[in-house]
Amino acid sequence: MNGSTTRRTAHSRGPTRAGLEDLLTPLLAAECRTRLWAETWTEAGVVPATLWSWCRTYGLELAALAVAGRLTELQLRVHLSDDRVPDRGVLEMLADLNCFPFVTPAARPVITDLEQVGA
């Protein structure tokens, strides 16, 4: 699925719990997906519109890391209102702690073009 297909599919699902879960679940550790979504909607109090804004503003990987890291509705909104790009390293650490001993796929190292060519 290419980028435009992802955006079109995500938009057709709208900011619903089911649509967001379909979109982000592949980026979460299979062993703790169910728990992460339960924590996101109930304990962290995240509303779909806010998580949808994160997806559009910061991308799917950072949104999945926010879910895995158990960011709250308030924390998500603060980043959005301050127009502050989240620190990926911090999100990865929180996701690792919350998903231990499983690794969230979105928390796996991102290989840059320079690393691929050995520069």
C-alpha positions in Angstrom: 0.0 0.0 0.0 1.6 3.3 -1.1 1.4 6.6 0.8 -1.6 8.0 -1.1 -3.5 4.8 -0.7 -2.8 4.8 3.0 -4.1 8.4 3.3 -7.2 7.7 1.2 -8.0 4.5 3.2 -7.4 6.2 6.5 -9.6 9.1 5.5 -12.4 6.9 4.4 -12.3 5.2 7.8 -12.4 8.6 9.5 -11.3 9.2 13.1 -13.1 6.2 14.5 -11.7 3.7 17.0 -12.0 0.9 14.6 -10.4 2.9 11.7 -7.5 3.9 13.8 -7.0 0.4 15.2 -7.0 -0.9 11.6 -4.4 1.7 10.6 -2.0 1.4 13.5 -2.3 -2.2 14.7 0.3 -3.5 12.2 2.8 -1.2 13.9 2.2 -2.5 17.4 3.6 -5.7 19.0 1.2 -8.5 18.3 1.6 -9.8 21.9 0.3 -6.6 23.5 -2.0 -5.0 20.8 -5.2 -5.8 22.6 -3.9 -4.4 25.9 -2.5 -1.3 24.3 -5.8 -0.4 22.6 -7.7 -1.0 25.8 -5.3 1.3 27.7 -5.4 3.9 25.0 -9.2 4.3 24.9 -10.0 3.8 28.6 -7.1 4.5 30.9 -5.3 7.1 28.8 -8.6 8.6 27.8 -7.6 9.2 24.2 -10.3 10.2 21.8 -10.2 9.2 18.2 -10.1 12.8 16.8 -6.9 13.5 18.7 -5.1 10.4 17.7 -6.3 11.0 14.1 -4.7 14.5 14.3 -1.4 12.8 15.5 -1.5 10.5 12.5 -2.0 13.4 10.1 0.5 15.7 11.8 3.3 13.3 12.8 2.8 10.2 10.7 1.7 6.6 11.5 4.9 5.4 13.2 4.9 8.2 15.8 1.2 7.8 16.4 1.7 4.0 16.9 4.6 4.8 19.3 2.3 7.2 21.2 -0.2 4.3 21.6 2.5 1.9 22.6 4.1 4.4 25.0 0.7 5.0 26.6 0.5 8.7 26.1 -2.6 10.3 27.5 -5.1 12.5 25.7 -3.7 15.5 27.5 -0.1 14.6 26.4 -1.2 14.2 22.8 -3.1 17.5 22.9 -0.1 19.4 24.4 2.1 18.3 21.5 -0.5 19.3 19.0 -1.3 22.6 20.5 2.4 23.5 21.0 3.2 22.4 17.5 6.0 20.4 19.0 7.4 17.5 17.2 7.6 14.5 19.6 11.0 13.1 20.4 11.1 9.7 18.7 13.7 8.4 21.1 11.5 9.2 24.1 8.5 7.6 22.5 10.5 4.4 21.6 11.7 4.2 25.2 8.2 4.6 26.6 6.9 2.0 24.1 9.7 -0.4 25.0 8.9 0.0 28.7 5.2 -0.5 28.2 5.5 -3.4 25.9 8.4 -5.2 27.6 9.6 -7.8 26.8 8.1 -7.3 23.3 9.4 -4.8 20.8 6.9 -2.6 19.0 7.6 -2.7 15.2 7.4 1.1 15.1 10.2 1.3 17.7 12.6 -0.7 15.6 15.5 1.4 14.4 14.9 3.4 11.2 17.6 2.8 8.6 18.6 6.0 6.9 19.9 6.2 3.4 23.4 7.0 4.7 23.4 3.8 6.8 22.4 1.7 3.8 25.3 2.9 1.7 27.7 2.6 4.6 28.6 6.3 4.9 
